[in-house]
Amino acid sequence: LGVKHAFENDLDQVSQMIDVNVKGVFTILKAFLPGFMERKKGDIINISSVAGLEGYPGGSGYCATKHAVQGLTEALRKEVVATPLRICSICPGLVETEFSQVRFGGDQEKAKNVYKGIEALTAADVADTVAYVVSRPAHVQISDLVIMPTNQAAPTVVHRNA
């Protein structure tokens, strides 16, 4: 899941990524957006990824779903521009989560090596970013925000300490 070239991807796994990363966003929007529109108030923050800004080898399925989140967020922002709703996409870089274990089919050693030699972001760092976005004054919309560990410059450009 998430480490194969486009022509090698298992379509069931691609469908699973689409269900979670794309359809999941649509499902949440359908549940909450009508109420936000009615109240003329609300923040929608989609958690995307730097993989939604730049594709990388071996990540075609994941990158495709995160590019979809980026496109959806941009389109939604334009669709609700006449309202006071704020629409943001947060694009984290390397975050230490259980995702790496899933990505490598439960191979703990491979998953551990993803974070070797770098202080990755944590879920708390991403949550803090969400809190920052929603705490801005009502007239301020942060459209897109990219956060990465200090030693990461792009999805595949990471400096690892020995």
C-alpha positions as CSV (number, residue, x, y, z in Angstrom):
1,L,0.0,0.0,0.0
2,G,1.6,3.2,-1.1
3,V,5.1,1.9,-2.2
4,K,4.4,0.6,-5.6
5,H,4.8,2.1,-9.1
6,A,1.5,3.0,-10.8
7,F,1.5,-0.1,-13.0
8,E,2.1,-2.4,-10.0
9,N,-0.6,-1.1,-7.7
10,D,-3.2,-3.5,-6.4
11,L,-6.6,-2.0,-7.5
12,D,-8.3,-3.1,-4.3
13,Q,-5.6,-1.2,-2.3
14,V,-6.0,1.9,-4.6
15,S,-9.8,1.7,-4.0
16,Q,-9.2,1.6,-0.2
17,M,-7.0,4.7,-0.4
18,I,-9.6,6.5,-2.5
19,D,-12.4,5.5,0.0
20,V,-10.5,6.8,3.0
21,N,-8.6,9.8,1.6
22,V,-11.1,11.1,-1.0
23,K,-14.5,9.7,-0.3
24,G,-14.0,10.3,3.4
25,V,-13.5,14.0,2.8
26,F,-16.7,14.1,0.7
27,T,-18.6,12.3,3.4
28,I,-17.6,14.7,6.1
29,L,-18.3,17.7,3.8
30,K,-21.8,16.3,3.1
31,A,-22.5,15.9,6.8
32,F,-21.2,19.3,8.0
33,L,-21.2,21.8,5.2
34,P,-25.0,22.4,5.0
35,G,-25.0,23.4,8.7
36,F,-22.0,25.7,8.2
37,M,-23.7,27.3,5.2
38,E,-27.0,27.8,7.2
39,R,-25.2,29.3,10.2
40,K,-22.8,31.3,7.9
41,K,-19.9,30.2,10.1
42,G,-17.4,27.4,10.0
43,D,-13.9,26.2,9.3
44,I,-13.2,23.3,7.0
45,I,-9.7,22.0,7.4
46,N,-8.7,19.1,5.1
47,I,-5.5,17.2,6.1
48,S,-3.7,16.6,2.8
49,S,0.0,16.0,2.5
50,V,3.1,17.3,0.8
51,A,2.4,14.2,-1.4
52,G,-0.6,16.2,-2.6
53,L,1.7,18.9,-3.9
54,E,4.5,16.8,-5.4
55,G,4.4,13.2,-6.5
56,Y,7.2,10.8,-5.8
57,P,8.2,7.4,-7.1
58,G,6.5,4.5,-5.4
59,G,3.7,6.7,-4.1
60,S,1.5,7.0,-7.1
61,G,-1.7,5.8,-5.4
62,Y,-1.2,7.9,-2.2
63,C,0.0,10.9,-4.1
64,A,-3.1,10.7,-6.4
65,T,-5.5,10.7,-3.5
66,K,-3.8,13.6,-1.8
67,H,-3.8,15.6,-5.1
68,A,-7.5,14.9,-5.2
69,V,-7.9,16.4,-1.7
70,Q,-5.9,19.5,-2.8
71,G,-8.2,19.9,-5.9
72,L,-11.3,19.4,-3.8
73,T,-10.2,21.9,-1.2
74,E,-9.4,24.5,-3.8
75,A,-12.7,24.0,-5.7
76,L,-14.7,24.1,-2.4
77,R,-13.0,27.4,-1.4
78,K,-14.1,28.9,-4.7
79,E,-17.6,27.5,-4.4
80,V,-18.2,29.1,-1.0
81,V,-16.3,32.3,-1.6
82,A,-19.5,34.4,-1.1
83,T,-19.9,33.0,2.5
84,P,-17.8,33.7,5.6
85,L,-16.7,30.0,5.7
86,R,-12.9,29.4,5.8
87,I,-11.5,26.5,3.9
88,C,-7.9,25.3,4.5
89,S,-5.7,22.5,3.4
90,I,-2.9,21.5,5.8
91,C,-0.1,19.6,4.0
92,P,2.2,17.8,6.5
93,G,5.5,16.3,5.6
94,L,6.9,13.4,7.5
95,V,4.7,12.6,10.5
96,E,5.5,9.7,12.7
97,T,2.3,7.6,12.8
98,E,1.2,4.0,12.3
99,F,0.8,4.8,8.6
100,S,4.3,3.5,7.8
101,Q,3.4,0.1,9.3
102,V,0.4,0.0,7.0
103,R,2.4,1.2,4.1
104,F,5.0,-1.5,4.5
105,G,2.4,-4.3,5.2
106,G,3.2,-4.5,8.9
107,D,7.0,-4.7,8.4
108,Q,8.1,-3.0,11.7
109,E,11.7,-2.7,10.6
110,K,10.9,-0.9,7.4
111,A,8.4,1.3,9.2
112,K,11.0,2.2,11.8
113,N,13.6,3.1,9.2
114,V,11.3,5.8,7.7
115,Y,11.9,7.9,10.8
116,K,15.6,6.9,11.4
117,G,17.9,9.9,11.8
118,I,15.2,12.6,11.6
119,E,12.9,14.2,14.2
120,A,9.6,13.7,12.4
121,L,6.5,15.7,13.1
122,T,4.0,14.3,15.5
123,A,0.2,14.1,15.5
124,A,0.3,16.8,18.2
125,D,2.3,19.1,15.8
126,V,-0.5,18.7,13.2
127,A,-3.2,19.3,15.8
128,D,-1.4,22.5,16.9
129,T,-1.4,23.7,13.3
130,V,-5.2,23.1,13.1
131,A,-5.6,25.1,16.3
132,Y,-3.6,27.9,14.9
133,V,-5.6,28.0,11.7
134,V,-9.0,28.1,13.5
135,S,-7.8,30.7,16.0
136,R,-7.2,33.4,13.4
137,P,-9.5,36.4,13.3
138,A,-12.7,35.8,11.4
139,H,-11.5,37.9,8.4
140,V,-8.4,35.8,8.0
141,Q,-8.4,32.6,5.9
142,I,-5.3,30.5,5.7
143,S,-5.9,28.7,2.4
144,D,-3.0,26.3,2.4
145,L,-0.4,25.5,5.0
146,V,2.7,23.2,4.6
147,I,4.5,21.9,7.6
148,M,7.5,19.7,7.6
149,P,10.3,18.6,10.0
150,T,13.2,21.1,9.9
151,N,15.3,18.6,8.0
152,Q,12.8,18.0,5.2
153,A,12.6,20.1,2.1
154,A,10.3,18.1,-0.1
155,P,8.5,14.7,0.1
156,T,11.7,12.8,-0.9
157,V,14.4,15.4,0.2
158,V,15.3,14.6,3.8
159,H,18.5,15.0,5.7
160,R,19.1,12.2,8.1
161,N,21.6,12.4,11.0
162,A,23.9,9.5,11.3
